[in-house]
Amino acid sequence: MSVHAIDEIVKKLDEAFGHSDLEAVLGFYEDDAVLVVAPGRVARGKEELQRFFSHVFALQGRAEQIETNVLDAGDVALFTSRWRFTGTTSDGTPIEKESIATSVFRKGQDGLWRMAIDNSHGPAILTNASA
């Protein structure tokens, strides 16, 4: 099975995330992207995404894709993955979370794929339909 371009993009996104490179991370998102912060809570647009990622970077975390799948239809793609986050709170407590993500990418006029919708909580948002 060949690796889709979006798999490579997500790999680079995870690397930028691991280096807490806010500018690089935001570059992987559309300007009006929507990110599920938690079931029932979303961040909309780069300004809100910037606040969210600044908070998450304080956890000195690392994201790792365990298994991925990409379905594309022209300039739109659905990226699904099983992923793991590891990090540390400010008091030194280790954090580990594993989840299923469903994200929508769109290819821009410049030919680059960017995330339009980022749902790293996957089916957990079904417990709160207001998300």
N, CA, C and O atoms as a printed pandas DataFrame, in Angstrom:
     atom_number atom_name residue_name chain_id  residue_number  x_coord  y_coord  z_coord
0              1         N          MET        A               1    0.833   -1.182    0.000
1              2        CA          MET        A               1    0.000    0.000    0.000
2              3         C          MET        A               1    0.876    1.243    0.000
3              4         O          MET        A               1    1.789    1.349    0.818
4              5         N          SER        A               2    0.621    2.171   -0.887
5              6        CA          SER        A               2    1.443    3.368   -0.977
6              7         C          SER        A               2    1.062    4.381    0.093
7              8         O          SER        A               2   -0.064    4.386    0.590
8              9         N          VAL        A               3    2.002    5.224    0.435
9             10        CA          VAL        A               3    1.778    6.269    1.419
10            11         C          VAL        A               3    1.157    7.465    0.720
11            12         O          VAL        A               3    1.680    7.935   -0.291
12            13         N          HIS        A               4    0.060    7.956    1.242
13            14        CA          HIS        A               4   -0.621    9.119    0.670
14            15         C          HIS        A               4    0.117   10.390    1.088
15            16         O          HIS        A               4    0.752   10.416    2.143
16            17         N          ALA        A               5    0.041   11.424    0.286
17            18        CA          ALA        A               5    0.682   12.710    0.609
18            19         C          ALA        A               5    0.241   13.212    1.978
19            20         O          ALA        A               5    1.034   13.830    2.687
20            21         N          ILE        A               6   -0.994   12.962    2.359
21            22        CA          ILE        A               6   -1.489   13.444    3.652
22            23         C          ILE        A               6   -0.805   12.708    4.802
23            24         O          ILE        A               6   -0.577   13.304    5.855
24            25         N          ASP        A               7   -0.476   11.440    4.631
25            26        CA          ASP        A               7    0.294   10.743    5.666
26            27         C          ASP        A               7    1.613   11.468    5.933
27            28         O          ASP        A               7    2.024   11.626    7.082
28            29         N          GLU        A               8    2.262   11.902    4.869
29            30        CA          GLU        A               8    3.531   12.631    5.002
30            31         C          GLU        A               8    3.311   13.991    5.662
31            32         O          GLU        A               8    4.121   14.422    6.482
32            33         N          ILE        A               9    2.229   14.659    5.310
33            34        CA          ILE        A               9    1.912   15.961    5.913
34            35         C          ILE        A               9    1.679   15.799    7.408
35            36         O          ILE        A               9    2.183   16.593    8.202
36            37         N          VAL        A              10    0.929   14.787    7.796
37            38        CA          VAL        A              10    0.648   14.564    9.218
38            39         C          VAL        A              10    1.937   14.217    9.959
39            40         O          VAL        A              10    2.113   14.620   11.109
40            41         N          LYS        A              11    2.824   13.486    9.328
41            42        CA          LYS        A              11    4.122   13.185    9.947
42            43         C          LYS        A              11    4.880   14.482   10.231
43            44         O          LYS        A              11    5.444   14.652   11.312
44            45         N          LYS        A              12    4.892   15.398    9.256
45            46        CA          LYS        A              12    5.571   16.688    9.444
46            47         C          LYS        A              12    4.861   17.536   10.499
47            48         O          LYS        A              12    5.509   18.236   11.278
48            49         N          LEU        A              13    3.540   17.472   10.520
49            50        CA          LEU        A              13    2.764   18.185   11.536
50            51         C          LEU        A              13    3.131   17.666   12.929
51            52         O          LEU        A              13    3.360   18.454   13.847
52            53         N          ASP        A              14    3.186   16.353   13.082
53            54        CA          ASP        A              14    3.553   15.773   14.380
54            55         C          ASP        A              14    4.961   16.178   14.800
55            56         O          ASP        A              14    5.213   16.409   15.983
56            57         N          GLU        A              15    5.880   16.266   13.842
57            58        CA          GLU        A              15    7.247   16.703   14.153
58            59         C          GLU        A              15    7.246   18.157   14.628
59            60         O          GLU        A              15    7.901   18.486   15.617
60            61         N          ALA        A              16    6.524   19.017   13.935
61            62        CA          ALA        A              16    6.439   20.426   14.337
62            63         C          ALA        A              16    5.785   20.538   15.721
63            64         O          ALA        A              16    6.205   21.345   16.550
64            65         N          PHE        A              17    4.761   19.725   15.955
65            66        CA          PHE        A              17    4.087   19.693   17.253
66            67         C          PHE        A              17    5.084   19.302   18.349
67            68         O          PHE        A              17    5.122   19.927   19.409
68            69         N          GLY        A              18    5.878   18.281   18.092
69            70        CA          GLY        A              18    6.865   17.814   19.071
70            71         C          GLY        A              18    7.929   18.852   19.390
71            72         O          GLY        A              18    8.529   18.816   20.464
72            73         N          HIS        A              19    8.168   19.781   18.461
73            74        CA          HIS        A              19    9.137   20.868   18.678
74            75         C          HIS        A              19    8.452   22.143   19.170
75            76         O          HIS        A              19    9.099   23.181   19.303
76            77         N          SER        A              20    7.149   22.069   19.440
77            78        CA          SER        A              20    6.365   23.234   19.885
78            79         C          SER        A              20    6.523   24.410   18.922
79            80         O          SER        A              20    6.584   25.565   19.344
80            81         N          ASP        A              21    6.588   24.105   17.628
81            82        CA          ASP        A              21    6.753   25.132   16.599
82            83         C          ASP        A              21    5.368   25.617   16.170
83            84         O          ASP        A              21    4.776   25.094   15.226
84            85         N          LEU        A              22    4.869   26.617   16.877
85            86        CA          LEU        A              22    3.509   27.094   16.678
86            87         C          LEU        A              22    3.259   27.564   15.253
87            88         O          LEU        A              22    2.233   27.222   14.663
88            89         N          GLU        A              23    4.167   28.333   14.697
89            90        CA          GLU        A              23    3.993   28.839   13.333
90            91         C          GLU        A              23    3.894   27.695   12.328
91            92         O          GLU        A              23    3.042   27.717   11.440
92            93         N          ALA        A              24    4.758   26.705   12.466
93            94        CA          ALA        A              24    4.727   25.561   11.550
94            95         C          ALA        A              24    3.431   24.772   11.719
95            96         O          ALA        A              24    2.805   24.395   10.728
96            97         N          VAL        A              25    3.022   24.519   12.963
97            98        CA          VAL        A              25    1.785   23.768   13.201
98            99         C          VAL        A              25    0.606   24.494   12.574
99           100         O          VAL        A              25   -0.196   23.871   11.877
100          101         N          LEU        A              26    0.481   25.789   12.803
101          102        CA          LEU        A              26   -0.644   26.549   12.249
102          103         C          LEU        A              26   -0.638   26.543   10.727
103          104         O          LEU        A              26   -1.695   26.668   10.109
104          105         N          GLY        A              27    0.529   26.402   10.115
105          106        CA          GLY        A              27    0.634   26.355    8.664
106          107         C          GLY        A              27   -0.031   25.130    8.043
107          108         O          GLY        A              27   -0.297   25.112    6.841
108          109         N          PHE        A              28   -0.297   24.122    8.843
109          110        CA          PHE        A              28   -0.962   22.915    8.350
110          111         C          PHE        A              28   -2.485   23.039    8.367
111          112         O          PHE        A              28   -3.185   22.109    7.966
112          113         N          TYR        A              29   -3.002   24.178    8.829
113          114        CA          TYR        A              29   -4.447   24.399    8.949
114          115         C          TYR        A              29   -4.912   25.506    8.018
115          116         O          TYR        A              29   -4.180   26.458    7.750
116          117         N          GLU        A              30   -6.140   25.370    7.530
117          118        CA          GLU        A              30   -6.766   26.461    6.791
118          119         C          GLU        A              30   -7.019   27.612    7.759
119          120         O          GLU        A              30   -7.101   27.413    8.971
120          121         N          ASP        A              31   -7.142   28.816    7.207
121          122        CA          ASP        A              31   -7.348   29.994    8.052
122          123         C          ASP        A              31   -8.602   29.893    8.911
123          124         O          ASP        A              31   -8.610   30.378   10.043
124          125         N          ASP        A              32   -9.652   29.278    8.401
125          126        CA          ASP        A              32  -10.913   29.175    9.145
126          127         C          ASP        A              32  -11.162   27.755    9.662
127          128         O          ASP        A              32  -12.308   27.343    9.838
128          129         N          ALA        A              33  -10.084   27.018    9.902
129          130        CA          ALA        A              33  -10.192   25.631   10.363
130          131         C          ALA        A              33  -10.946   25.523   11.686
131          132         O          ALA        A              33  -10.985   26.460   12.484
132          133         N          VAL        A              34  -11.537   24.357   11.888
133          134        CA          VAL        A              34  -12.234   24.037   13.134
134          135         C          VAL        A              34  -11.504   22.860   13.779
135          136         O          VAL        A              34  -11.213   21.861   13.121
136          137         N          LEU        A              35  -11.212   22.990   15.071
137          138        CA          LEU        A              35  -10.511   21.948   15.809
138          139         C          LEU        A              35  -11.336   21.600   17.045
139          140         O          LEU        A              35  -11.735   22.486   17.800
140          141         N          VAL        A              36  -11.588   20.319   17.245
141          142        CA          VAL        A              36  -12.308   19.877   18.434
142          143         C          VAL        A              36  -11.321   19.880   19.596
143          144         O          VAL        A              36  -10.397   19.068   19.639
144          145         N          VAL        A              37  -11.522   20.796   20.533
145          146        CA          VAL        A              37  -10.675   20.919   21.717
146          147         C          VAL        A              37  -10.993   19.784   22.689
147          148         O          VAL        A              37  -10.097   19.165   23.262
148          149         N          ALA        A              38  -12.272   19.532   22.856
149          150        CA          ALA        A              38  -12.805   18.463   23.707
150          151         C          ALA        A              38  -14.229   18.235   23.228
151          152         O          ALA        A              38  -14.814   19.125   22.610
152          153         N          PRO        A              39  -14.797   17.078   23.493
153          154        CA          PRO        A              39  -16.196   16.885   23.091
154          155         C          PRO        A              39  -17.069   18.030   23.622
155          156         O          PRO        A              39  -17.127   18.291   24.824
156          157         N          GLY        A              40  -17.743   18.703   22.682
157          158        CA          GLY        A              40  -18.585   19.835   23.038
158          159         C          GLY        A              40  -17.896   21.190   22.977
159          160         O          GLY        A              40  -18.551   22.216   23.159
160          161         N          ARG        A              41  -16.579   21.220   22.724
161          162        CA          ARG        A              41  -15.830   22.487   22.645
162          163         C          ARG        A              41  -14.972   22.504   21.390
163          164         O          ARG        A              41  -14.243   21.550   21.116
164          165         N          VAL        A              42  -15.060   23.586   20.627
165          166        CA          VAL        A              42  -14.242   23.712   19.419
166          167         C          VAL        A              42  -13.488   25.031   19.426
167          168         O          VAL        A              42  -13.896   25.998   20.070
168          169         N          ALA        A              43  -12.384   25.049   18.700
169          170        CA          ALA        A              43  -11.635   26.263   18.400
170          171         C          ALA        A              43  -11.851   26.523   16.914
171          172         O          ALA        A              43  -11.761   25.608   16.095
172          173         N          ARG        A              44  -12.138   27.781   16.572
173          174        CA          ARG        A              44  -12.391   28.154   15.178
174          175         C          ARG        A              44  -11.430   29.256   14.747
175          176         O          ARG        A              44  -11.316   30.296   15.396
176          177         N          GLY        A              45  -10.751   29.006   13.653
177          178        CA          GLY        A              45   -9.847   30.017   13.105
178          179         C          GLY        A              45   -8.475   29.981   13.764
179          180         O          GLY        A              45   -8.291   29.428   14.848
180          181         N          LYS        A              46   -7.521   30.590   13.071
181          182        CA          LYS        A              46   -6.122   30.518   13.510
182          183         C          LYS        A              46   -5.889   31.145   14.890
183          184         O          LYS        A              46   -5.053   30.656   15.649
184          185         N          GLU        A              47   -6.609   32.211   15.224
185          186        CA          GLU        A              47   -6.404   32.852   16.521
186          187         C          GLU        A              47   -6.762   31.902   17.671
187          188         O          GLU        A              47   -6.012   31.789   18.640
188          189         N          GLU        A              48   -7.901   31.225   17.559
189          190        CA          GLU        A              48   -8.300   30.277   18.600
190          191         C          GLU        A              48   -7.412   29.040   18.584
191          192         O          GLU        A              48   -7.103   28.493   19.642
192          193         N          LEU        A              49   -6.999   28.592   17.412
193          194        CA          LEU        A              49   -6.077   27.455   17.327
194          195         C          LEU        A              49   -4.748   27.800   17.986
195          196         O          LEU        A              49   -4.148   26.968   18.666
196          197         N          GLN        A              50   -4.295   29.029   17.779
197          198        CA          GLN        A              50   -3.041   29.475   18.378
198          199         C          GLN        A              50   -3.123   29.408   19.903
199          200         O          GLN        A              50   -2.187   28.942   20.553
200          201         N          ARG        A              51   -4.229   29.867   20.474
201          202        CA          ARG        A              51   -4.395   29.799   21.937
202          203         C          ARG        A              51   -4.407   28.347   22.417
203          204         O          ARG        A              51   -3.775   28.009   23.418
204          205         N          PHE        A              52   -5.133   27.494   21.691
205          206        CA          PHE        A              52   -5.202   26.081   22.071
206          207         C          PHE        A              52   -3.825   25.431   22.043
207          208         O          PHE        A              52   -3.418   24.801   23.019
208          209         N          PHE        A              53   -3.102   25.577   20.933
209          210        CA          PHE        A              53   -1.802   24.917   20.820
210          211         C          PHE        A              53   -0.787   25.494   21.809
211          212         O          PHE        A              53    0.062   24.755   22.307
212          213         N          SER        A              54   -0.853   26.775   22.100
213          214        CA          SER        A              54    0.050   27.354   23.098
214          215         C          SER        A              54   -0.153   26.669   24.447
215          216         O          SER        A              54    0.813   26.390   25.158
216          217         N          HIS        A              55   -1.397   26.401   24.795
217          218        CA          HIS        A              55   -1.707   25.689   26.041
218          219         C          HIS        A              55   -1.183   24.246   25.988
219          220         O          HIS        A              55   -0.566   23.773   26.942
220          221         N          VAL        A              56   -1.429   23.559   24.881
221          222        CA          VAL        A              56   -1.010   22.160   24.753
222          223         C          VAL        A              56    0.514   22.040   24.753
223          224         O          VAL        A              56    1.055   21.080   25.302
224          225         N          PHE        A              57    1.208   22.998   24.149
225          226        CA          PHE        A              57    2.668   22.941   24.113
226          227         C          PHE        A              57    3.267   22.976   25.515
227          228         O          PHE        A              57    4.367   22.464   25.724
228          229         N          ALA        A              58    2.570   23.567   26.476
229          230        CA          ALA        A              58    3.054   23.609   27.856
230          231         C          ALA        A              58    3.176   22.199   28.440
231          232         O          ALA        A              58    3.886   21.996   29.425
232          233         N          LEU        A              59    2.488   21.226   27.838
233          234        CA          LEU        A              59    2.548   19.840   28.308
234          235         C          LEU        A              59    3.773   19.103   27.781
235          236         O          LEU        A              59    3.986   17.933   28.098
236          237         N          GLN        A              60    4.576   19.792   26.976
237          238        CA          GLN        A              60    5.790   19.204   26.404
238          239         C          GLN        A              60    5.479   17.843   25.797
239          240         O          GLN        A              60    6.161   16.850   26.050
240          241         N          GLY        A              61    4.420   17.834   24.982
241          242        CA          GLY        A              61    3.905   16.579   24.461
242          243         C          GLY        A              61    4.460   16.161   23.120
243          244         O          GLY        A              61    5.181   16.883   22.432
244          245         N          ARG        A              62    4.076   14.952   22.805
245          246        CA          ARG        A              62    4.471   14.338   21.536
246          247         C          ARG        A              62    3.265   13.570   21.011
247          248         O          ARG        A              62    2.619   12.834   21.756
248          249         N          ALA        A              63    2.966   13.742   19.735
249          250        CA          ALA        A              63    1.884   13.004   19.090
250          251         C          ALA        A              63    2.489   11.963   18.157
251          252         O          ALA        A              63    3.470   12.221   17.459
252          253         N          GLU        A              64    1.887   10.795   18.163
253          254        CA          GLU        A              64    2.400    9.694   17.340
254          255         C          GLU        A              64    1.213    8.992   16.683
255          256         O          GLU        A              64    0.259    8.605   17.357
256          257         N          GLN        A              65    1.282    8.834   15.372
257          258        CA          GLN        A              65    0.258    8.094   14.638
258          259         C          GLN        A              65    0.585    6.609   14.731
259          260         O          GLN        A              65    1.705    6.196   14.432
260          261         N          ILE        A              66   -0.381    5.817   15.141
261          262        CA          ILE        A              66   -0.181    4.379   15.278
262          263         C          ILE        A              66   -0.639    3.664   14.008
263          264         O          ILE        A              66    0.026    2.752   13.518
264          265         N          GLU        A              67   -1.776    4.091   13.491
265          266        CA          GLU        A              67   -2.348    3.510   12.272
266          267         C          GLU        A              67   -3.132    4.605   11.567
267          268         O          GLU        A              67   -3.845    5.369   12.217
268          269         N          THR        A              68   -3.012    4.692   10.242
269          270        CA          THR        A              68   -3.703    5.755    9.497
270          271         C          THR        A              68   -4.394    5.209    8.259
271          272         O          THR        A              68   -4.077    4.130    7.758
272          273         N          ASN        A              69   -5.358    6.003    7.783
273          274        CA          ASN        A              69   -6.055    5.690    6.538
274          275         C          ASN        A              69   -6.477    7.007    5.908
275          276         O          ASN        A              69   -6.934    7.914    6.602
276          277         N          VAL        A              70   -6.324    7.111    4.599
277          278        CA          VAL        A              70   -6.724    8.314    3.874
278          279         C          VAL        A              70   -7.684    7.919    2.762
279          280         O          VAL        A              70   -7.399    7.018    1.973
280          281         N          LEU        A              71   -8.826    8.602    2.707
281          282        CA          LEU        A              71   -9.777    8.470    1.596
282          283         C          LEU        A              71   -9.879    9.844    0.957
283          284         O          LEU        A              71  -10.187   10.827    1.631
284          285         N          ASP        A              72   -9.620    9.912   -0.347
285          286        CA          ASP        A              72   -9.727   11.228   -0.989
286          287         C          ASP        A              72  -10.698   11.189   -2.151
287          288         O          ASP        A              72  -10.903   10.159   -2.792
288          289         N          ALA        A              73  -11.285   12.343   -2.399
289          290        CA          ALA        A              73  -12.190   12.557   -3.526
290          291         C          ALA        A              73  -11.828   13.909   -4.114
291          292         O          ALA        A              73  -12.356   14.941   -3.700
292          293         N          GLY        A              74  -10.934   13.895   -5.071
293          294        CA          GLY        A              74  -10.492   15.145   -5.675
294          295         C          GLY        A              74   -9.680   15.971   -4.698
295          296         O          GLY        A              74   -8.611   15.553   -4.254
296          297         N          ASP        A              75  -10.199   17.157   -4.364
297          298        CA          ASP        A              75   -9.476   18.092   -3.507
298          299         C          ASP        A              75   -9.873   18.018   -2.040
299          300         O          ASP        A              75   -9.520   18.903   -1.261
300          301         N          VAL        A              76  -10.606   16.971   -1.650
301          302        CA          VAL        A              76  -11.021   16.780   -0.262
302          303         C          VAL        A              76  -10.597   15.384    0.177
303          304         O          VAL        A              76  -10.699   14.428   -0.591
304          305         N          ALA        A              77  -10.120   15.271    1.417
305          306        CA          ALA        A              77   -9.688   13.967    1.916
306          307         C          ALA        A              77  -10.083   13.803    3.377
307          308         O          ALA        A              77  -10.065   14.756    4.156
308          309         N          LEU        A              78  -10.437   12.578    3.728
309          310        CA          LEU        A              78  -10.716   12.207    5.104
310          311         C          LEU        A              78   -9.522   11.420    5.623
311          312         O          LEU        A              78   -9.163   10.377    5.075
312          313         N          PHE        A              79   -8.915   11.929    6.679
313          314        CA          PHE        A              79   -7.784   11.267    7.329
314          315         C          PHE        A              79   -8.301   10.681    8.634
315          316         O          PHE        A              79   -8.842   11.403    9.472
316          317         N          THR        A              80   -8.137    9.376    8.807
317          318        CA          THR        A              80   -8.538    8.698   10.033
318          319         C          THR        A              80   -7.299    8.052   10.619
319          320         O          THR        A              80   -6.492    7.462    9.900
320          321         N          SER        A              81   -7.153    8.168   11.929
321          322        CA          SER        A              81   -5.981    7.548   12.543
322          323         C          SER        A              81   -6.277    7.112   13.970
323          324         O          SER        A              81   -7.171    7.624   14.644
324          325         N          ARG        A              82   -5.491    6.157   14.385
325          326        CA          ARG        A              82   -5.402    5.819   15.801
326          327         C          ARG        A              82   -4.077    6.435   16.217
327          328         O          ARG        A              82   -3.037    6.143   15.627
328          329         N          TRP        A              83   -4.115    7.290   17.238
329          330        CA          TRP        A              83   -2.926    8.048   17.610
330          331         C          TRP        A              83   -2.738    8.040   19.120
331          332         O          TRP        A              83   -3.639    7.675   19.874
332          333         N          ARG        A              84   -1.553    8.449   19.540
333          334        CA          ARG        A              84   -1.211    8.503   20.962
334          335         C          ARG        A              84   -0.542    9.839   21.262
335          336         O          ARG        A              84    0.288   10.320   20.491
336          337         N          PHE        A              85   -0.915   10.426   22.387
337          338        CA          PHE        A              85   -0.277   11.640   22.887
338          339         C          PHE        A              85    0.391   11.303   24.208
339          340         O          PHE        A              85   -0.220   10.679   25.075
340          341         N          THR        A              86    1.642   11.713   24.365
341          342        CA          THR        A              86    2.333   11.592   25.643
342          343         C          THR        A              86    2.903   12.953   25.998
343          344         O          THR        A              86    3.386   13.681   25.131
344          345         N          GLY        A              87    2.845   13.287   27.257
345          346        CA          GLY        A              87    3.349   14.564   27.714
346          347         C          GLY        A              87    3.495   14.563   29.224
347          348         O          GLY        A              87    3.390   13.522   29.873
348          349         N          THR        A              88    3.742   15.758   29.779
349          350        CA          THR        A              88    3.952   15.916   31.206
350          351         C          THR        A              88    3.305   17.213   31.661
351          352         O          THR        A              88    3.479   18.252   31.025
352          353         N          THR        A              89    2.561   17.159   32.758
353          354        CA          THR        A              89    1.959   18.376   33.308
354          355         C          THR        A              89    3.043   19.220   33.962
355          356         O          THR        A              89    4.179   18.771   34.111
356          357         N          SER        A              90    2.695   20.439   34.353
357          358        CA          SER        A              90    3.673   21.344   34.961
358          359         C          SER        A              90    4.217   20.808   36.282
359          360         O          SER        A              90    5.315   21.186   36.689
360          361         N          ASP        A              91    3.463   19.928   36.965
361          362        CA          ASP        A              91    3.960   19.344   38.220
362          363         C          ASP        A              91    4.700   18.025   38.005
363          364         O          ASP        A              91    5.054   17.345   38.969
364          365         N          GLY        A              92    4.935   17.661   36.740
365          366        CA          GLY        A              92    5.709   16.468   36.428
366          367         C          GLY        A              92    4.901   15.191   36.251
367          368         O          GLY        A              92    5.472   14.121   36.041
368          369         N          THR        A              93    3.586   15.293   36.332
369          370        CA          THR        A              93    2.738   14.120   36.171
370          371         C          THR        A              93    2.692   13.721   34.693
371          372         O          THR        A              93    2.379   14.546   33.835
372          373         N          PRO        A              94    3.005   12.459   34.398
373          374        CA          PRO        A              94    2.945   12.027   32.997
374          375         C          PRO        A              94    1.501   11.922   32.510
375          376         O          PRO        A              94    0.594   11.573   33.267
376          377         N          ILE        A              95    1.311   12.235   31.225
377          378        CA          ILE        A              95    0.003   12.154   30.574
378          379         C          ILE        A              95    0.157   11.225   29.382
379          380         O          ILE        A              95    1.135   11.306   28.639
380          381         N          GLU        A              96   -0.810   10.348   29.207
381          382        CA          GLU        A              96   -0.843    9.532   27.991
382          383         C          GLU        A              96   -2.297    9.376   27.588
383          384         O          GLU        A              96   -3.153    9.050   28.410
384          385         N          LYS        A              97   -2.567    9.613   26.305
385          386        CA          LYS        A              97   -3.913    9.484   25.777
386          387         C          LYS        A              97   -3.822    8.811   24.419
387          388         O          LYS        A              97   -2.941    9.123   23.619
388          389         N          GLU        A              98   -4.732    7.890   24.166
389          390        CA          GLU        A              98   -4.827    7.265   22.855
390          391         C          GLU        A              98   -6.255    7.455   22.370
391          392         O          GLU        A              98   -7.200    7.325   23.147
392          393         N          SER        A              99   -6.414    7.761   21.089
393          394        CA          SER        A              99   -7.736    8.030   20.557
394          395         C          SER        A              99   -7.780    7.718   19.060
395          396         O          SER        A              99   -6.772    7.385   18.437
396          397         N          ILE        A             100   -8.974    7.839   18.520
397          398        CA          ILE        A             100   -9.202    7.735   17.077
398          399         C          ILE        A             100   -9.496    9.144   16.579
399          400         O          ILE        A             100  -10.361    9.826   17.129
400          401         N          ALA        A             101   -8.800    9.580   15.564
401          402        CA          ALA        A             101   -9.017   10.910   14.995
402          403         C          ALA        A             101   -9.697   10.798   13.641
403          404         O          ALA        A             101   -9.481    9.846   12.891
404          405         N          THR        A             102  -10.520   11.786   13.347
405          406        CA          THR        A             102  -11.105   11.935   12.012
406          407         C          THR        A             102  -10.908   13.393   11.620
407          408         O          THR        A             102  -11.406   14.297   12.290
408          409         N          SER        A             103  -10.188   13.612   10.545
409          410        CA          SER        A             103   -9.862   14.968   10.114
410          411         C          SER        A             103  -10.122   15.117    8.627
411          412         O          SER        A             103   -9.964   14.173    7.853
412          413         N          VAL        A             104  -10.523   16.319    8.243
413          414        CA          VAL        A             104  -10.803   16.619    6.846
414          415         C          VAL        A             104   -9.730   17.571    6.325
415          416         O          VAL        A             104   -9.479   18.626    6.906
416          417         N          PHE        A             105   -9.110   17.180    5.227
417          418        CA          PHE        A             105   -8.119   18.012    4.548
418          419         C          PHE        A             105   -8.706   18.498    3.230
419          420         O          PHE        A             105   -9.544   17.837    2.616
420          421         N          ARG        A             106   -8.240   19.680    2.811
421          422        CA          ARG        A             106   -8.652   20.211    1.515
422          423         C          ARG        A             106   -7.401   20.721    0.808
423          424         O          ARG        A             106   -6.541   21.361    1.414
424          425         N          LYS        A             107   -7.319   20.427   -0.474
425          426        CA          LYS        A             107   -6.187   20.903   -1.269
426          427         C          LYS        A             107   -6.496   22.320   -1.739
427          428         O          LYS        A             107   -7.522   22.568   -2.373
428          429         N          GLY        A             108   -5.593   23.246   -1.420
429          430        CA          GLY        A             108   -5.773   24.644   -1.791
430          431         C          GLY        A             108   -5.374   24.903   -3.229
431          432         O          GLY        A             108   -4.828   24.030   -3.905
432          433         N          GLN        A             109   -5.652   26.109   -3.688
433          434        CA          GLN        A             109   -5.278   26.491   -5.050
434          435         C          GLN        A             109   -3.776   26.455   -5.253
435          436         O          GLN        A             109   -3.295   26.349   -6.381
436          437         N          ASP        A             110   -3.028   26.546   -4.141
437          438        CA          ASP        A             110   -1.567   26.461   -4.227
438          439         C          ASP        A             110   -1.067   25.017   -4.294
439          440         O          ASP        A             110    0.138   24.776   -4.363
440          441         N          GLY        A             111   -2.012   24.044   -4.273
441          442        CA          GLY        A             111   -1.656   22.634   -4.366
442          443         C          GLY        A             111   -1.317   21.985   -3.037
443          444         O          GLY        A             111   -1.027   20.790   -2.995
444          445         N          LEU        A             112   -1.348   22.744   -1.951
445          446        CA          LEU        A             112   -1.021   22.204   -0.636
446          447         C          LEU        A             112   -2.270   21.729    0.096
447          448         O          LEU        A             112   -3.318   22.373    0.047
448          449         N          TRP        A             113   -2.139   20.586    0.778
449          450        CA          TRP        A             113   -3.223   20.064    1.607
450          451         C          TRP        A             113   -3.144   20.705    2.980
451          452         O          TRP        A             113   -2.078   20.744    3.595
452          453         N          ARG        A             114   -4.288   21.212    3.466
453          454        CA          ARG        A             114   -4.367   21.772    4.808
454          455         C          ARG        A             114   -5.615   21.240    5.494
455          456         O          ARG        A             114   -6.610   20.907    4.852
456          457         N          MET        A             115   -5.533   21.171    6.810
457          458        CA          MET        A             115   -6.657   20.661    7.577
458          459         C          MET        A             115   -7.754   21.724    7.682
459          460         O          MET        A             115   -7.498   22.874    8.038
460          461         N          ALA        A             116   -8.986   21.306    7.361
461          462        CA          ALA        A             116  -10.155   22.166    7.513
462          463         C          ALA        A             116  -10.882   21.834    8.814
463          464         O          ALA        A             116  -11.404   22.722    9.488
464          465         N          ILE        A             117  -10.911   20.550    9.158
465          466        CA          ILE        A             117  -11.553   20.075   10.385
466          467         C          ILE        A             117  -10.608   19.085   11.045
467          468         O          ILE        A             117  -10.142   18.140   10.408
468          469         N          ASP        A             118  -10.327   19.305   12.327
469          470        CA          ASP        A             118   -9.430   18.432   13.084
470          471         C          ASP        A             118  -10.184   17.920   14.305
471          472         O          ASP        A             118  -10.429   18.662   15.256
472          473         N          ASN        A             119  -10.545   16.650   14.263
473          474        CA          ASN        A             119  -11.265   16.024   15.363
474          475         C          ASN        A             119  -10.408   14.900   15.927
475          476         O          ASN        A             119  -10.551   13.742   15.533
476          477         N          SER        A             120   -9.525   15.243   16.842
477          478        CA          SER        A             120   -8.653   14.229   17.419
478          479         C          SER        A             120   -9.362   13.364   18.457
479          480         O          SER        A             120   -8.776   12.421   18.988
480          481         N          HIS        A             121  -10.621   13.684   18.744
481          482        CA          HIS        A             121  -11.399   12.912   19.716
482          483         C          HIS        A             121  -12.296   11.875   19.053
483          484         O          HIS        A             121  -12.953   11.099   19.746
484          485         N          GLY        A             122  -12.334   11.850   17.724
485          486        CA          GLY        A             122  -13.081   10.842   16.978
486          487         C          GLY        A             122  -14.505   10.668   17.466
487          488         O          GLY        A             122  -15.224   11.651   17.645
488          489         N          PRO        A             123  -14.924    9.422   17.685
489          490        CA          PRO        A             123  -16.316    9.154   18.047
490          491         C          PRO        A             123  -16.714    9.672   19.421
491          492         O          PRO        A             123  -17.902    9.670   19.743
492          493         N          ALA        A             124  -15.769   10.115   20.243
493          494        CA          ALA        A             124  -16.123   10.641   21.564
494          495         C          ALA        A             124  -17.020   11.870   21.461
495          496         O          ALA        A             124  -17.743   12.189   22.404
496          497         N          ILE        A             125  -16.979   12.570   20.307
497          498        CA          ILE        A             125  -17.841   13.759   20.180
498          499         C          ILE        A             125  -19.314   13.379   20.041
499          500         O          ILE        A             125  -20.188   14.237   20.167
500          501         N          LEU        A             126  -19.596   12.099   19.782
501          502        CA          LEU        A             126  -20.989   11.669   19.665
502          503         C          LEU        A             126  -21.717   11.745   20.990
503          504         O          LEU        A             126  -22.948   11.768   21.009
504          505         N          THR        A             127  -21.003   11.784   22.088
505          506        CA          THR        A             127  -21.635   11.876   23.404
506          507         C          THR        A             127  -22.128   13.283   23.691
507          508         O          THR        A             127  -22.842   13.514   24.667
508          509         N          ASN        A             128  -21.738   14.236   22.822
509          510        CA          ASN        A             128  -22.164   15.628   23.018
510          511         C          ASN        A             128  -22.443   16.220   21.634
511          512         O          ASN        A             128  -21.538   16.749   20.989
512          513         N          ALA        A             129  -23.667   16.131   21.192
513          514        CA          ALA        A             129  -24.045   16.534   19.836
514          515         C          ALA        A             129  -23.882   18.015   19.569
515          516         O          ALA        A             129  -23.992   18.432   18.416
516          517         N          SER        A             130  -23.624   18.828   20.578
517          518        CA          SER        A             130  -23.464   20.268   20.342
518          519         C          SER        A             130  -22.099   20.614   19.778
519          520         O          SER        A             130  -21.863   21.771   19.431
520          521         N          ALA        A             131  -21.191   19.652   19.673
521          522        CA          ALA        A             131  -19.852   19.908   19.117
522          523         C          ALA        A             131  -20.011   20.205   17.677
523          524         O          ALA        A             131  -19.024   20.455   16.985
